[in-house]
Amino acid sequence: MPTSVLDLAPVVPVVVIEDAGDAVPLARALVAGGLPAIEVTLRTPAALDAIRAIAGAVPDAVVGAGTVLTPGQVTECVTAGARFLVSPGWTDGLLGAMTASGVPFLPGVSTVSEVVALLERGVREMKFFPAQAAGGTAYLKSLAGPLPQARFCPTGGIGPENAPEYLALPNVGCVGGTWMIPADAVAARDWDRVESLARAAAGLRDGLRGGLGGGRGDGLRDAGGTCR
């Protein structure tokens, strides 16, 4: 059955890559640990090269681009091989470009009005950012009643201690985080440690909702814009 980005694994690693040469071994470690959806943020000059490298060398990975802010970046990321897009927020122009890109996307929201505006435009899956600062699990619980059709990937301030609280919510498909890719492990190229941390993250949903962690990347459909 086709799936969405939110259903590939309980955690989407949010990756900041300084050296594109680290992209492939890092992605392989994450995939081996059960986290196939990998968000490479556009925060460094190496980001597009990293996306391109992962897309070409790690077929089991579903590589996406994060911190997408402009229509131009949408085009660059899809051309580089990004299979999904994530933005911290959205505008009509950015949303239009992401919709036209033909790949799934998660526009960022932090208010009820933003959620309603996206639902009005046919977008049901979103990034909730910055999750902890914007109200955390209590806020998302409050949204589930009046807006049950909206699903979220909370990101920002989430770690292994509070991730299960988010994953237990009916309107949360997955969470985004960085704890499985600590800077010292990447600097040391300790990919075994990354794989171990990824495996622990992939198991966070076990016992919550039937253990959907560790999904394979080949289940991601080619969507016409949203991650529905």
C-alpha positions as CSV (number, residue, x, y, z in Angstrom):
1,M,0.0,0.0,0.0
2,P,1.3,3.5,-0.8
3,T,2.5,5.4,2.1
4,S,3.5,9.0,3.0
5,V,6.7,10.4,4.5
6,L,5.0,10.4,7.9
7,D,4.6,6.6,7.8
8,L,8.1,5.5,6.7
9,A,9.5,5.5,10.3
10,P,8.7,7.1,13.7
11,V,11.7,9.5,13.4
12,V,13.0,11.6,10.5
13,P,16.6,12.5,11.1
14,V,17.2,16.2,10.5
15,V,20.7,16.3,9.1
16,V,23.1,19.2,8.8
17,I,26.0,18.2,6.5
18,E,29.1,20.2,6.5
19,D,31.1,17.8,4.3
20,A,29.3,16.2,1.4
21,G,31.8,13.3,1.6
22,D,30.0,12.3,4.8
23,A,26.6,12.1,3.2
24,V,26.6,8.6,1.8
25,P,28.1,6.7,4.9
26,L,25.8,8.7,7.2
27,A,22.8,7.9,5.1
28,R,23.8,4.2,5.0
29,A,24.1,4.1,8.8
30,L,20.7,5.7,9.3
31,V,19.0,3.3,6.8
32,A,20.7,0.3,8.4
33,G,19.3,1.5,11.8
34,G,15.8,1.6,10.4
35,L,15.4,5.3,9.5
36,P,15.0,5.6,5.7
37,A,13.5,9.1,5.5
38,I,16.4,11.5,5.8
39,E,15.9,15.3,5.8
40,V,19.0,17.1,4.7
41,T,18.7,20.8,5.7
42,L,19.7,23.6,3.4
43,R,21.8,25.2,6.1
44,T,25.2,24.6,4.6
45,P,26.8,24.9,1.1
46,A,27.2,21.2,1.0
47,A,23.5,20.4,1.3
48,L,22.6,20.0,-2.4
49,D,25.7,17.9,-3.1
50,A,24.8,15.8,-0.1
51,I,21.3,15.2,-1.4
52,R,22.6,14.4,-4.8
53,A,25.1,11.9,-3.4
54,I,22.6,10.1,-1.2
55,A,20.0,10.0,-4.0
56,G,22.6,8.4,-6.3
57,A,24.3,6.0,-3.9
58,V,21.8,4.9,-1.2
59,P,18.8,3.5,-3.0
60,D,17.0,2.4,0.2
61,A,17.1,6.0,1.5
62,V,14.3,8.4,0.9
63,V,16.3,11.7,0.9
64,G,14.5,14.9,1.4
65,A,15.4,18.6,1.7
66,G,14.7,20.7,4.8
67,T,14.7,24.4,5.5
68,V,13.3,25.0,2.1
69,L,12.4,28.7,2.0
70,T,12.0,29.8,-1.7
71,P,10.5,28.5,-4.9
72,G,14.0,28.5,-6.4
73,Q,15.2,26.1,-3.7
74,V,12.3,23.8,-4.5
75,T,13.6,23.5,-8.0
76,E,17.2,23.0,-7.0
77,C,16.3,20.3,-4.4
78,V,14.1,18.3,-6.7
79,T,16.7,18.5,-9.5
80,A,19.3,17.2,-7.0
81,G,17.2,14.2,-6.2
82,A,15.1,15.2,-3.1
83,R,12.1,13.0,-2.8
84,F,10.3,15.2,-0.3
85,L,10.5,18.8,0.9
86,V,10.2,20.3,4.4
87,S,9.8,24.0,5.2
88,P,9.8,25.7,8.6
89,G,6.8,27.8,7.5
90,W,5.0,28.7,4.3
91,T,3.8,31.4,2.0
92,D,1.5,31.2,-1.0
93,G,4.4,31.4,-3.3
94,L,6.4,28.7,-1.6
95,L,3.3,26.5,-1.3
96,G,2.6,26.8,-5.0
97,A,6.1,25.8,-5.9
98,M,6.1,22.8,-3.6
99,T,2.7,21.7,-5.0
100,A,3.9,22.1,-8.6
101,S,7.1,20.1,-7.8
102,G,5.3,16.8,-7.9
103,V,7.0,15.5,-4.7
104,P,5.5,15.2,-1.2
105,F,6.1,18.1,1.1
106,L,5.6,19.1,4.7
107,P,4.9,22.9,5.2
108,G,5.7,24.2,8.6
109,V,2.9,25.5,10.9
110,S,2.7,26.7,14.5
111,T,-0.8,28.2,14.7
112,V,-4.4,27.0,14.3
113,S,-4.9,29.6,11.5
114,E,-2.0,28.2,9.5
115,V,-3.3,24.7,9.9
116,V,-6.8,25.7,8.7
117,A,-5.4,27.7,5.8
118,L,-3.5,24.6,4.6
119,L,-6.5,22.3,5.0
120,E,-8.4,24.8,2.9
121,R,-5.8,24.3,0.2
122,G,-6.0,20.5,0.4
123,V,-2.8,20.0,2.5
124,R,-3.4,17.6,5.3
125,E,0.2,16.7,6.4
126,M,2.4,19.3,8.0
127,K,5.5,20.0,10.0
128,F,4.7,21.4,13.5
129,F,7.6,23.7,14.3
130,P,9.1,24.7,16.7
131,A,7.3,21.9,18.5
132,Q,8.3,22.4,22.1
133,A,8.4,26.2,22.0
134,A,5.0,26.3,20.2
135,G,3.1,24.3,22.8
136,G,4.3,20.7,22.5
137,T,2.1,17.7,23.0
138,A,-0.6,19.7,24.9
139,Y,-1.0,22.0,21.8
140,L,-1.3,19.0,19.4
141,K,-3.8,17.3,21.7
142,S,-5.9,20.4,21.5
143,L,-5.8,20.4,17.7
144,A,-6.9,16.8,17.4
145,G,-10.5,17.4,18.3
146,P,-11.5,20.3,16.0
147,L,-9.0,19.4,13.2
148,P,-8.7,15.5,13.2
149,Q,-7.9,15.5,9.5
150,A,-4.5,17.2,10.0
151,R,-1.4,15.1,10.7
152,F,1.9,16.4,11.9
153,C,5.6,15.8,12.0
154,P,6.6,17.8,15.1
155,T,10.2,19.0,15.1
156,G,12.2,21.3,17.4
157,G,13.1,20.4,21.0
158,I,12.4,16.7,20.6
159,G,14.7,14.0,21.9
160,P,14.4,10.4,22.9
161,E,12.9,11.4,26.3
162,N,9.9,13.1,25.0
163,A,9.5,11.6,21.5
164,P,7.3,8.8,22.7
165,E,4.8,11.3,24.1
166,Y,4.5,12.8,20.7
167,L,4.3,9.5,18.9
168,A,1.4,8.4,21.1
169,L,-0.8,11.2,19.8
170,P,-3.3,10.2,17.1
171,N,-2.5,13.2,14.9
172,V,1.3,12.6,14.9
173,G,2.8,10.4,12.2
174,C,6.4,10.9,13.1
175,V,8.8,13.3,14.7
176,G,11.9,15.1,13.5
177,G,15.1,15.2,15.5
178,T,18.9,15.2,15.5
179,W,19.8,13.1,18.5
180,M,20.8,10.1,16.5
181,I,23.4,12.1,14.6
182,P,25.5,13.7,17.4
183,A,28.1,16.2,16.1
184,D,31.0,14.3,17.8
185,A,30.0,11.0,16.1
186,V,29.8,12.6,12.7
187,A,33.2,14.4,13.2
188,A,34.8,11.1,14.2
189,R,32.9,9.3,11.4
190,D,31.7,6.8,13.9
191,W,28.9,5.4,11.7
192,D,28.4,2.4,13.9
193,R,27.4,4.7,16.7
194,V,25.0,6.5,14.4
195,E,23.5,3.2,13.3
196,S,23.0,2.2,16.9
197,L,21.3,5.4,17.8
198,A,19.2,5.2,14.7
199,R,18.1,1.7,15.6
200,A,17.0,2.9,19.1
201,A,15.1,5.8,17.5
202,A,13.4,3.4,15.0
203,G,12.0,1.4,17.9
204,L,10.5,4.3,19.8
205,R,7.0,3.6,18.6
206,D,7.1,-0.1,19.6
207,G,4.3,-0.7,22.1
208,L,2.5,2.6,21.2
209,R,0.7,1.8,18.0
210,G,1.8,-1.5,16.7
211,G,5.4,-0.8,16.0
212,L,5.5,0.9,12.6
213,G,9.2,1.8,13.0
214,G,11.8,0.8,10.5
215,G,9.7,1.1,7.3
216,R,11.4,0.7,4.0
217,G,12.0,3.7,1.8
218,D,10.6,2.1,-1.4
219,G,7.0,2.5,0.0
220,L,7.0,6.3,-0.6
221,R,4.7,7.1,-3.5
222,D,5.2,9.7,-6.1
223,A,2.7,12.2,-4.8
224,G,1.3,15.2,-6.6
225,G,2.4,17.8,-4.1
226,T,1.1,16.9,-0.6
227,C,2.0,14.0,1.7
228,R,-1.6,12.8,1.9
